[in-house]
Amino acid sequence: MALADLTKQLAQQAILSATEKKEDKPAPPENVGSIVLGQIHAMQKALKEDEELAVWFVNGTEKIRVLEIIFPSWKLVVLSGLDADRNVSRVVMPVEAVQLIAKVVKVAPGVKPSRVGLVQPKA
């Protein structure tokens, strides 16, 4: 009889454990920096040979053509590019606050299209 009782007890435990609500672990917070990097990369990957992705950052009266997006960490972004007077300019800001404008533009025949440089944080 001891074997039958043991089998019955194991079956009950299996049923209970299968019907118990398991606490789901909360999803890890989204890494906004990697999402931004992934989106820009995907847009560039889809370009044709005579197209380039023009990315701008606008803040008030300043408008910068972004040539490189650098992530020193996934929480901080550095946008490097040229302003209207072709001065090298950089913007350093939290990645959650960045707003970019991206457009696919055709390049003139014979001109090599430029690509936005993407730099990830070091491991």
matplotlib code that plots the C-alpha trace (Angstrom):
import matplotlib.pyplot as plt

x = [0.0, 2.9, 3.7, 0.1, 0.1, 3.4, 2.2, -1.1, 0.9, 3.2, 0.3, -1.4, 1.8, 2.2, -1.4, -0.9, 2.3, 0.8, -2.2, -0.4, 0.1, 3.7, 4.9, 6.3, 9.5, 9.0, 10.4, 13.8, 13.6, 13.9, 17.3, 16.3, 19.8, 20.0, 16.6, 17.6, 20.8, 18.9, 16.4, 19.0, 21.0, 17.8, 17.0, 20.5, 20.6, 17.4, 19.0, 19.6, 23.0, 21.9, 20.4, 21.6, 19.9, 19.9, 19.6, 19.0, 18.8, 16.9, 16.9, 15.4, 17.2, 20.0, 19.8, 22.6, 23.1, 24.1, 27.0, 27.8, 25.8, 28.0, 26.8, 29.4, 26.9, 23.3, 22.0, 24.0, 24.2, 26.6, 25.4, 28.2, 27.7, 27.6, 25.5, 24.2, 27.6, 29.4, 30.9, 31.6, 29.0, 28.2, 25.2, 25.5, 22.3, 20.4, 19.2, 15.6, 15.5, 16.9, 14.6, 15.9, 14.6, 15.5, 14.9, 16.0, 17.4, 18.8, 22.4, 23.7, 25.0, 28.7, 28.6, 29.2, 26.4, 27.4, 26.3, 25.7, 28.4, 27.1, 29.3, 28.1, 29.3, 32.4, 31.5]
y = [0.0, 2.4, 2.4, 3.3, 6.1, 7.4, 7.3, 9.1, 11.8, 12.4, 12.7, 15.3, 17.3, 17.2, 18.4, 21.2, 22.4, 22.4, 24.5, 27.0, 30.5, 31.2, 34.7, 36.1, 38.0, 41.6, 42.2, 43.9, 47.6, 48.4, 49.6, 52.7, 53.2, 49.8, 50.4, 53.7, 52.2, 49.2, 51.5, 53.7, 50.5, 48.9, 52.1, 52.3, 48.6, 49.0, 51.9, 51.5, 52.3, 55.9, 56.7, 57.9, 58.4, 62.0, 62.3, 65.7, 66.8, 70.1, 72.1, 75.5, 77.4, 74.9, 72.1, 69.6, 67.0, 64.0, 62.0, 59.8, 58.5, 57.5, 55.7, 56.0, 54.0, 52.9, 55.8, 58.6, 59.5, 61.8, 63.2, 64.4, 66.3, 69.6, 72.7, 75.0, 76.8, 73.4, 73.7, 70.4, 70.2, 67.7, 67.2, 65.2, 64.1, 61.3, 58.8, 59.0, 62.7, 62.4, 63.2, 62.7, 63.3, 60.7, 60.9, 58.8, 61.1, 60.5, 61.4, 63.0, 60.6, 59.8, 60.9, 58.2, 58.1, 58.7, 56.5, 57.5, 56.1, 54.0, 53.4, 51.1, 51.2, 49.1, 45.9]
z = [0.0, 0.6, -3.1, -4.0, -1.5, -2.8, -6.4, -5.4, -3.5, -6.5, -8.9, -6.6, -6.4, -10.2, -10.7, -8.1, -9.6, -13.1, -12.0, -9.7, -11.0, -11.6, -11.0, -14.3, -14.1, -15.2, -18.7, -18.7, -19.5, -23.1, -24.3, -26.2, -27.5, -29.2, -30.7, -32.2, -33.5, -35.0, -36.7, -38.4, -39.4, -40.9, -42.9, -44.3, -45.2, -47.3, -49.4, -53.1, -54.6, -55.6, -52.3, -48.9, -45.5, -44.5, -40.7, -39.0, -35.4, -34.9, -31.7, -31.9, -34.7, -34.9, -37.5, -37.8, -40.5, -38.5, -39.9, -37.0, -34.0, -31.1, -28.0, -25.2, -23.2, -24.1, -22.0, -23.6, -27.3, -29.1, -32.5, -34.7, -37.9, -39.8, -39.2, -41.9, -42.1, -42.4, -39.0, -37.2, -34.4, -31.7, -29.5, -26.3, -24.7, -22.9, -25.5, -24.3, -25.3, -28.8, -31.8, -35.3, -38.7, -41.3, -45.1, -48.0, -50.6, -54.1, -54.8, -58.0, -60.6, -60.1, -56.4, -53.8, -51.2, -47.6, -44.7, -41.1, -38.9, -36.0, -32.9, -30.2, -26.6, -25.8, -23.9]

ax = plt.figure().add_subplot(projection="3d")
ax.plot(x, y, z, "-o")
ax.set_aspect("equal")
plt.show()
